């Protein structure tokens, strides 16, 4: 399940569009959170919004599906009396955008499933805002995030807490791209995403990423089990681990080497 904290973050920084205000350019009539009626089919629009708007509103908006540019600009004033409820816009965004963004996240950052839910959700917010391009000077931190996640994947998910903190730092570094005043809202969003990642680095806030030690009767570590995302990694070579007779200990206490 996508973390509620991340949804609240995304909706806090997204613009709720109303059909009476045309955004310009090549857009059609835009409603909700960037739902552009100029580039959907009538069938998709009805499927996505049926039951969330009144039959009359659905019918009137159907009339502007597929138009954009100047035609949309001329149609917008006639739709000013229609108001899209924020709750309806949130439902449609989750049903139509979230799966796409999660797929794009997986493609852009291979191994991202090694991170806990809250961390992945923060990165969904990031690519919802910035996209997934990796080329160019302005995308340096995006490439570094990709590389850090790849390192984590090669380590079989060990050290995900440190990776979360590194990514949080890189996201804060992105604030260099935005003017202190004109880009204030985007700078605030980057800080909020970084805070989610720092929160995800704390074991008590992570829904995924359980790390368990297997120890023999003498207390020596004989293997590890890592549960992250939908995967379970088991690592070790001694009998106490392989035959399942070792003692399972969640790693909330310091590792054996640091104990007195």
VEXDREN-424427 format. One line per 5 residues: number of its first residue (from 1); their letters; for each residue x, y, z of C-alpha. Coordinates in Angstrom, 3 decimals, padded with zeros to 6 digits. Example, Ala and Ser with C-alpha at 12.3 -4.5 7.8 and 13.67 -1.06 7.14 Angstrom:
1) AS) 012.300,-004.500,007.800 ~ 013.670,-001.060,007.140 $
***
This chain:
1) XXXXX) 000.000,000.000,000.000 ~ 001.285,003.461,-000.916 ~ 002.089,005.373,002.307 ~ -000.459,008.017,003.295 ~ 002.315,010.451,004.258 $
6) XXXXX) 003.641,010.387,000.707 ~ 000.204,010.912,-000.833 ~ -000.326,013.913,001.429 ~ 003.039,015.311,000.322 ~ 002.253,014.903,-003.384 $
11) XXXXX) -001.209,016.452,-003.146 ~ 000.131,019.336,-001.035 ~ 002.400,020.433,-003.887 ~ 000.254,019.564,-006.903 ~ -002.109,022.105,-008.471 $
16) XXXXX) -005.825,021.288,-008.468 ~ -007.013,022.323,-011.933 ~ -010.549,023.502,-012.651 ~ -012.059,023.261,-016.150 ~ -012.825,026.979,-016.387 $
21) XXXXX) -009.137,027.946,-016.256 ~ -007.240,026.834,-019.365 ~ -003.484,026.402,-018.619 ~ -002.380,027.498,-022.090 ~ -000.059,026.079,-024.733 $
26) XXXXX) -001.105,022.839,-026.402 ~ -003.159,021.717,-023.428 ~ -006.786,020.779,-023.558 ~ -009.168,021.409,-020.678 ~ -007.258,020.218,-017.609 $
31) XXXXX) -009.092,019.011,-014.516 ~ -008.006,017.586,-011.186 ~ -004.303,016.827,-010.858 ~ -003.054,017.316,-014.433 ~ -005.827,015.242,-016.053 $
36) XXXXX) -005.813,016.675,-019.598 ~ -009.094,016.084,-021.413 ~ -007.425,017.008,-024.688 ~ -005.480,013.764,-024.748 ~ -007.842,011.078,-023.459 $
41) XXXXX) -010.625,009.143,-025.156 ~ -014.274,009.645,-024.192 ~ -014.378,006.065,-022.902 ~ -011.396,006.584,-020.616 ~ -012.738,009.858,-019.257 $
46) XXXXX) -016.087,008.304,-018.374 ~ -014.407,005.258,-016.836 ~ -012.087,007.395,-014.691 ~ -014.600,009.992,-013.478 ~ -017.965,008.214,-013.487 $
51) XXXXX) -019.528,008.405,-010.026 ~ -017.165,011.199,-008.943 ~ -018.879,013.950,-010.923 ~ -022.592,014.443,-011.622 ~ -024.069,013.028,-014.867 $
56) XXXXX) -024.583,016.601,-016.077 ~ -020.935,017.522,-015.417 ~ -019.745,014.336,-017.126 ~ -021.851,015.158,-020.195 ~ -020.594,018.752,-020.432 $
61) XXXXX) -016.945,017.738,-020.036 ~ -017.381,014.956,-022.593 ~ -018.097,017.697,-025.131 ~ -014.533,019.047,-024.741 ~ -012.681,015.731,-024.696 $
66) XXXXX) -010.115,015.665,-027.492 ~ -009.872,019.420,-028.097 ~ -006.775,021.439,-027.228 ~ -004.997,024.667,-028.000 ~ -007.169,027.549,-029.183 $
71) XXXXX) -010.357,025.467,-029.181 ~ -009.812,024.575,-025.509 ~ -009.136,028.225,-024.658 ~ -012.475,029.205,-026.184 ~ -014.364,026.425,-024.393 $
76) XXXXX) -012.946,027.011,-020.902 ~ -015.067,030.072,-019.939 ~ -018.261,028.071,-020.503 ~ -017.134,025.545,-017.876 ~ -016.397,027.940,-015.019 $
81) XXXXX) -019.413,026.801,-013.011 ~ -018.037,023.234,-012.788 ~ -015.880,022.654,-009.717 ~ -013.781,019.502,-009.378 ~ -013.775,018.292,-005.731 $
86) XXXXX) -010.292,017.666,-004.392 ~ -011.346,014.232,-003.095 ~ -012.463,013.195,-006.589 ~ -009.204,014.449,-008.095 ~ -007.199,012.475,-005.531 $
91) XXXXX) -009.079,009.262,-006.293 ~ -008.535,009.634,-010.042 ~ -004.835,010.435,-009.568 ~ -004.282,007.313,-007.494 ~ -006.182,005.119,-009.963 $
96) XXXXX) -004.641,006.536,-013.142 ~ -001.197,007.912,-012.275 ~ 000.248,006.016,-009.350 ~ 000.800,002.671,-011.088 ~ 002.409,004.425,-014.060 $
101) XXXXX) 004.751,006.381,-011.786 ~ 005.755,003.268,-009.851 ~ 006.580,001.504,-013.118 ~ 008.644,004.476,-014.285 ~ 010.434,004.525,-010.928 $
106) XXXXX) 011.412,000.856,-011.272 ~ 012.700,001.451,-014.796 ~ 014.662,004.575,-013.845 ~ 016.204,003.211,-010.638 ~ 016.884,-000.548,-010.966 $
111) XXXXX) 016.916,-002.153,-007.523 ~ 014.599,000.446,-005.964 ~ 012.528,-002.424,-004.554 ~ 015.338,-002.863,-002.011 ~ 014.216,000.353,-000.330 $
116) XXXXX) 011.367,000.477,002.205 ~ 007.916,001.626,001.123 ~ 008.254,005.152,002.496 ~ 011.539,005.725,000.664 ~ 010.158,004.479,-002.647 $
121) XXXXX) 007.110,006.688,-002.174 ~ 009.348,009.752,-001.692 ~ 011.030,008.911,-005.001 ~ 007.616,008.591,-006.685 ~ 006.982,012.183,-005.610 $
126) XXXXX) 010.358,013.180,-007.030 ~ 009.757,011.711,-010.490 ~ 006.171,012.997,-010.489 ~ 007.738,016.442,-010.186 ~ 010.933,016.039,-012.233 $
131) XXXXX) 010.397,013.058,-014.523 ~ 013.017,010.317,-015.017 ~ 015.536,011.849,-017.432 ~ 019.166,011.234,-016.488 ~ 021.077,013.261,-019.080 $
136) XXXXX) 022.484,016.742,-018.653 ~ 024.132,018.813,-015.911 ~ 020.823,019.493,-014.156 ~ 020.317,015.750,-013.707 ~ 023.539,014.990,-011.839 $
141) XXXXX) 021.808,014.135,-008.564 ~ 019.338,011.868,-010.396 ~ 022.245,009.835,-011.765 ~ 023.850,009.680,-008.327 ~ 020.595,008.406,-006.809 $
146) XXXXX) 020.438,005.732,-009.509 ~ 024.016,004.704,-008.741 ~ 023.433,004.552,-004.963 ~ 020.401,002.301,-005.460 ~ 022.417,000.077,-007.782 $
151) XXXXX) 025.107,-000.252,-005.093 ~ 022.426,-001.243,-002.595 ~ 021.056,-003.868,-004.969 ~ 024.513,-005.384,-005.402 ~ 024.849,-005.527,-001.611 $
156) XXXXX) 021.593,-007.541,-001.464 ~ 019.823,-004.712,000.374 ~ 022.335,-004.411,003.244 ~ 022.674,-000.796,004.373 ~ 019.340,000.512,003.081 $
161) XXXXX) 019.147,002.982,005.973 ~ 022.407,004.612,004.901 ~ 021.219,004.650,001.288 ~ 018.030,006.447,002.329 ~ 020.053,009.136,004.081 $
166) XXXXX) 022.394,009.567,001.099 ~ 019.426,009.928,-001.267 ~ 017.843,012.458,001.100 ~ 021.033,014.532,000.908 ~ 021.096,014.322,-002.905 $
171) XXXXX) 017.470,015.456,-003.141 ~ 018.254,018.467,-000.958 ~ 021.171,019.253,-003.268 ~ 018.654,019.597,-006.107 ~ 017.465,022.836,-004.555 $
176) XXXXX) 020.412,024.471,-006.326 ~ 018.287,024.269,-009.485 ~ 015.510,026.517,-008.226 ~ 015.568,030.240,-007.506 ~ 015.125,031.077,-003.795 $
181) XXXXX) 011.894,032.989,-004.464 ~ 010.410,031.794,-007.751 ~ 011.182,028.168,-006.955 ~ 010.205,028.296,-003.276 ~ 007.404,025.745,-003.577 $
186) XXXXX) 009.630,023.255,-005.403 ~ 012.440,023.764,-002.890 ~ 009.981,023.027,-000.097 ~ 008.885,019.864,-001.898 ~ 012.465,018.628,-002.165 $
191) XXXXX) 012.896,019.182,001.585 ~ 009.678,017.286,002.292 ~ 010.808,014.358,000.125 ~ 014.172,014.295,001.895 ~ 012.427,014.229,005.273 $
196) XXXXX) 010.374,011.207,004.166 ~ 013.560,009.398,003.196 ~ 015.194,010.228,006.530 ~ 012.092,008.931,008.277 ~ 012.228,005.747,006.174 $
201) XXXXX) 015.795,005.190,007.376 ~ 014.492,004.615,010.904 ~ 013.606,000.934,011.472 ~ 010.453,001.777,013.446 ~ 009.060,003.723,010.474 $
206) XXXXX) 009.972,001.221,007.771 ~ 007.270,-001.187,006.654 ~ 009.841,-003.186,004.744 ~ 013.502,-004.039,005.121 ~ 013.523,-006.350,008.139 $
211) XXXXX) 017.017,-007.627,008.879 ~ 017.383,-010.774,010.954 ~ 020.522,-012.491,012.268 ~ 020.885,-016.225,012.660 ~ 023.186,-017.212,015.561 $
216) XXXXX) 024.416,-020.541,016.794 ~ 024.211,-021.697,020.413 ~ 027.433,-019.871,021.250 ~ 026.027,-016.586,019.951 ~ 028.106,-016.373,016.790 $
221) XXXXX) 026.462,-015.063,013.624 ~ 025.986,-017.866,011.112 ~ 023.830,-016.084,008.539 ~ 021.451,-013.264,007.696 ~ 017.949,-012.931,006.361 $
226) XXXXX) 016.825,-009.687,004.753 ~ 013.193,-009.012,003.885 ~ 012.806,-006.037,001.617 ~ 009.971,-005.188,-000.729 ~ 008.543,-008.502,-001.903 $
231) XXXXX) 011.851,-010.353,-001.667 ~ 013.591,-012.385,000.991 ~ 017.386,-012.715,000.790 ~ 019.157,-015.397,002.846 ~ 022.927,-015.325,003.179 $
236) XXXXX) 025.181,-017.627,005.150 ~ 027.124,-020.875,004.831 ~ 027.134,-022.582,008.241 ~ 024.813,-025.479,009.195 ~ 023.051,-023.512,011.900 $
241) XXXXX) 021.737,-021.174,009.240 ~ 021.125,-023.566,006.374 ~ 019.119,-026.087,008.382 ~ 017.005,-023.396,010.034 ~ 018.130,-024.327,013.561 $
246) XXXXX) 019.898,-021.064,014.192 ~ 018.307,-018.508,016.508 ~ 016.515,-015.699,014.634 ~ 017.290,-012.266,016.126 ~ 015.847,-009.033,014.645 $
251) XXXXX) 018.644,-006.481,014.369 ~ 017.298,-003.792,016.676 ~ 020.198,-004.290,019.093 ~ 023.825,-003.436,018.197 ~ 025.692,-006.058,016.128 $
256) XXXXX) 027.625,-008.722,018.024 ~ 031.017,-007.105,017.386 ~ 029.969,-003.899,019.197 ~ 028.520,-005.564,022.299 ~ 030.406,-005.761,025.561 $
***
